């Protein structure tokens, strides 16, 4: 019996810092600076043959959630909208799928933390809205975002079936499994997370999710510090991990970098034929997980 041919997809992650560390400047000016700051990295990805590229959480702005300043509502935009339209041109140019995390305005006064998925021909495929919204000191996200209402979609791109899970979502195993059940082969988790309590979890939770759900995970974090909030240092360390839990590529804690990894989707089949987690699930025994009366 002949071996199944390789099904390798080249994937990329971009981790960057905010080039305008002066939040007194107009919101639109800061957003445009951050957008332009990404362009050389996006073009580098295209030139290196990246087929699926993911940007960091709310890529075209600072992580403004440590405060509760209403002026950042002006950063929200429709999805699809002007930013996805601009990046669709790069997707077409390089025949590259791009996952675009932005601040979405669904209607007047209704906002989501969202990631759009653009296919390699520039077509808008859909979006994921962050489901789990933290509300604690330094992370006042419920002031800015509603919990997502679109479930856990998986997008059939030209190269692979892609899912998205955003930042704080990663602490909740249910969504990882839902993405696997919906057919995800690669799940991206764009984040904005700082050094401190969660850093040791960064290399624990997402590899565990990759193993438990037998798919590839791309974890993205930004770098540097952002004034005026100064909640800590974004520690980068973006990486790819495979369904066996092995690290495929990893960025530094401080550098602005494009991380590239070649993932062989056939490995998913190999692992699932060894560890039959989907076969051996017991959904009939899990009713308490969704019973609101069980705390």
NORDAUR-V739827 format. One record per pair of residues at least 24 apart in sequence whose ideal C-beta (glycine too) atoms are under 6 Angstrom apart, sorted by sequence separation. I is the first residue (numbers start at 1). J is the second residue. If there is no record, write none. Layout:
I;J / I;J
//
This chain:
96;120 / 161;185 / 162;186 / 163;187 / 164;188 / 165;189 / 166;190 / 167;191 / 217;241 / 243;267 / 35;60 / 79;104 / 95;120 / 128;153 / 160;185 / 243;268 / 34;60 / 152;178 / 160;186 / 216;242 / 14;41 / 34;61 / 76;103 / 91;118 / 126;153 / 152;179 / 75;103 / 77;105 / 154;182 / 193;221 / 215;243 / 243;271 / 31;60 / 76;105 / 126;155 / 154;183 / 214;243 / 31;61 / 88;118 / 92;122 / 125;155 / 152;182 / 154;184 / 185;215 / 186;216 / 187;217 / 188;218 / 189;219 / 190;220 / 191;221 / 192;222 / 91;122 / 184;215 / 210;241 / 223;254 / 84;116 / 113;145 / 12;45 / 112;145 / 176;209 / 180;213 / 210;243 / 88;122 / 111;145 / 112;146 / 134;168 / 207;241 / 211;245 / 76;111 / 79;114 / 170;205 / 128;164 / 130;166 / 132;168 / 177;213 / 196;232 / 199;235 / 79;116 / 132;169 / 176;213 / 194;231 / 195;232 / 12;50 / 117;155 / 119;157 / 120;158 / 131;169 / 194;232 / 195;233 / 207;245 / 10;49 / 119;158 / 10;50 / 84;124 / 132;172 / 194;234 / 195;235 / 10;51 / 11;52 / 12;53 / 13;54 / 14;55 / 9;51 / 59;101 / 53;96 / 58;101 / 18;62 / 57;101 / 80;124 / 52;97 / 53;98 / 54;99 / 55;100 / 58;103 / 50;96 / 55;101 / 27;74 / 216;263 / 27;75 / 42;90 / 46;94 / 79;127 / 115;164 / 46;96 / 113;166 / 215;268 / 214;268 / 214;271 / 214;272 / 97;157 / 66;138 / 68;140 / 65;139 / 65;140 / 68;143 / 65;141 / 65;144 / 185;265 / 99;188 / 101;190 / 138;231 / 52;159 / 51;159 / 57;167 / 63;192 / 57;190 / 54;188 / 56;190 / 57;191 / 57;192 / 9;159 / 9;160 / 67;229 / 66;229 / 54;218 / 56;220 / 62;226 / 66;231 / 54;220 / 56;222 / 13;218 / 23;228 / 15;221 / 17;223 / 21;227 / 13;220 / 15;222 / 17;224 / 15;223 / 18;226 / 48;260 / 45;258 / 44;258 / 41;258 / 15;236 / 15;238 / 13;238 / 15;251 / 17;256 / 16;256 / 15;257 / 14;258 / 12;258 / 13;259 / 12;260 / 11;261 / 10;262 / 11;263 / 8;262 / 9;263 / 8;264 / 6;264 / 7;265 / 7;266 / 4;266
//
